[in-house]
Each structure stands twice: as structure tokens, then as C-alpha cells.
Amino acid sequence: MDPQTVVELEAAAFRRLRNHLMRKRPDVQNIDLMILAGFCRNCLADWYRDAAAERGIEMSKDAARETVYGMPFAEWKAAHQKDATPEQLAAFEAAQQRNAHA
């Protein structure tokens, strides 16, 4: 496969993941993603921003998050994000400990 096709396929897969997390599963909390997968929507935004920086493109944290969330982060957070429960916080801490030893 030629390099341009690889880039296009990877970009399409990223867009599909982003859209799935934003439009089809906004009910899944970022902390739950972190517990189960070790990344969340904010991580995707950070990775997007890192990729821009590698190409010499300056991008703010807010701009990267808006790209991933499809709206300003504060707006998405107000509409979809709930406070973490004590159980979620404990599971997150346990996941962090597991990942630190991996």
C-alpha cells in the first residue's frame, strides 16, 4: 500500500473513532475510558496537538479539544460529563498502579 493511502486510512479510522465517542457514546465517561483503555477523549486531543507540533503547527489545548469534541470542551463537559464516583476514582487509581508496573 502506498504511504498516502496509509495516511488516508489512518485518518478515516481516527475520524470514525472520534465520531463514535462523541456522537454515539457520549454517555461513556472519560474516566471509564481511562480505566478500561488507558486513554480518553482528552488523550486523543493531546495526541492530535502533538502531531500538529511535530509538523510545526502551533495549536492550543482548547483548539485540539474542540477538534476532538466537535465543540468547546466546556460545552461538552457541561452537557455530558458527570462527577466521578468514589468507585470510579478507586478503579482509576488501581488502573494507574497496574499501568505503572507494566
Secondary structure, DSSP 8 states (H G I E B T S, - for coil): --HHHHHHHHHHHHHHHHHIIIII-TTS-HHHHHHHHS--HHHHHHHHHHHHHHTT----HHHHHHHHHSS-HHHHHHHH-----HHHHHHHHHHHHHHHT-
